[in-house]
């Protein structure tokens, strides 16, 4: 059985015991999270498609921790303007989740 869930305006295909990295969520001290924006659920016999989401379906995940991606540099420069340089770095934060179960 697998499902397609939406979180952080991205879609992820997940199955039981999969590990995924999603954009940072506001979790506090929680040990598990429930992803309720389920777009599609399929087992080997039948498939359920949401409109846009499946009502009552959710994916329960354990929180394994947080991590950050490598730094991406954004450099803006205008030629012949010596005072017009701008260098900004960004590191995206992620939460690592392990799928515990898919509930239809």
N, C-alpha and C positions, 0 to 999 in steps of 0.2 A: 504494500500500500504506500502511496506517496501523495503529497499535496503540494499545491503552489500557494504560498502565502505572500502577502504584501506587508512590508514594514520599511519605514524610512523612504517611501516613494520608490522602492525597488522590489522586484519579485524574486522569490527564491523557491526552487524545487527541493523539497525536503522529504525524507523518509525516516523511519524510526532508527535511532542511534546515529544519525548524521550530525556532524558538527558544522555550524555555519558562523560566519562573522557578519553581523549586521551593524549598521551605524548606531552610534551611542544612543541608548534609551534612558529615560528618566526612571530609574529603578529604586533608588534608595538602598535599603539593606535587604532587599528581597533575595531569596535563594532560587526562585523559579519565576518564569514569566509565561503568560498566556497570550499567544498571538491569535487574535480573533478575526483578522481580515483574510479569510481563506477564500481563494478564487476558484480552486479546482481540487477535487479529491478523486483518486482512482485506485481501485484494487484490481485484481486480475479479471474480474467478471463484469464490473460496471463502473461508470464514471458519473460524477456529479459536478455540474457546472453552475457557478453562482451568477447572480444578476444584480450587481456586480460581485457580491459576496454571498457565501452560503450561510443561511440563517442557522444559528445554533452550533456551527462547527468552529472548532478551535484547535490549536496545536500547543501542547504543553512542553516547555523547554526548561532545562536546568541551566543556570548561569555558571559558566566555568571561569569567567574573569573578564578583564578589560585589557585592551592593548591599543597601541597607536601605530599607524602606518608610517612609512618613511617620509621624510620631509620633502615637500614639493616647493620649489622656488618660483616666485612670480617676480619678474624684473621688468619694470616699465621705464622706457628711456625715449626722450625726444632729442633728436640730433640738433646740434647748434644751440642748445639750451643747457648750459652746464649745471644749472640748479634744478633741472627737471629729471631727476633719477629717483626711482622708488623700488626698493627691494623688500619683498614680503615673503615669509616662509609660512607654510601651513602643514600641520600634521593632523590627519583625520583620526578621530577616536572610534574604536570598534568595541562591541561586546561579543564575546565568544559564547555561543549557545549550543547545547546538545539536546536534540529532539528526544523527548521522553515518550510521548504518545500523540497520536492523531485521533481526534474525536469528531465523528460525523454527526 
